[in-house]
């Protein structure tokens, strides 16, 4: 489903899955998202800002990123639906 929701995001995660990322990427278990025009960092798991993504834990990182992206899309759609309902 993610491939159809955000193809570029899907391709990035697919590349990460298919390649050895050791010493290539400087990632932690966080994601930056825009909320009311401000960029905020959100942890994908407790203490995520202090957990580097490695070859050993990249599967968990990918799973958490996919979950975050899909849930984020559903939240926005649900909020729009509720606003429209009340209007």
C-alpha positions in Angstrom: 0.0 0.0 0.0 2.8 2.4 0.8 4.1 2.2 -2.8 0.8 3.8 -4.0 0.6 6.3 -1.1 4.1 7.7 -1.5 6.3 6.1 -4.2 9.5 8.0 -3.4 9.2 7.1 0.3 8.6 3.5 -0.7 11.7 3.4 -3.0 13.9 4.9 -0.2 12.8 2.2 2.3 13.1 -0.5 -0.4 16.7 0.6 -1.1 17.5 0.5 2.6 16.1 -3.0 2.8 18.0 -4.3 -0.2 21.4 -2.8 0.7 23.9 -2.9 3.4 23.6 0.4 5.3 26.4 0.0 7.7 28.5 3.2 7.8 26.4 4.7 5.0 23.4 6.4 6.7 23.3 8.5 9.8 19.8 7.7 11.0 18.1 7.3 14.4 14.6 6.0 15.2 13.1 9.4 14.7 11.1 11.1 12.0 10.7 14.8 11.3 7.1 16.0 10.6 5.5 19.3 9.9 2.8 20.3 12.4 1.1 23.6 11.9 4.0 24.9 9.9 6.7 23.8 12.4 9.0 20.9 11.9 9.1 18.6 14.9 11.1 15.5 15.6 9.0 12.5 16.7 10.5 9.3 18.1 9.4 6.1 16.4 10.0 4.3 19.7 10.9 5.4 23.3 14.4 6.7 23.3 14.5 6.6 19.5 16.6 9.8 19.2 19.5 7.9 20.9 19.2 4.7 18.9 21.2 4.6 15.7 19.8 2.6 12.8 22.2 -0.2 11.9 22.2 -3.3 9.6 20.9 -5.3 12.6 17.9 -3.1 13.4 17.0 -1.7 10.0 14.1 -4.1 9.6 12.5 -2.7 12.8 13.2 0.9 11.6 11.5 0.2 8.2 8.5 -1.4 9.9 8.1 1.6 12.3 8.6 4.1 9.4 5.9 2.4 7.3 3.5 2.3 10.3 4.1 6.0 11.0 3.6 7.0 7.4 0.4 5.0 6.9 -1.1 6.1 10.3 -0.2 9.7 9.5 -2.1 9.5 6.2 -5.1 8.0 7.9 -5.1 10.6 10.6 -5.2 13.5 8.1 -8.0 11.8 6.1 -10.0 11.1 9.2 -9.7 14.7 10.5 -10.9 16.0 7.1 -13.8 13.6 7.2 -14.8 14.7 10.7 -14.5 18.4 9.8 -16.6 17.9 6.7 -19.2 16.0 8.7 -19.5 18.8 11.3 -19.8 21.5 8.5 
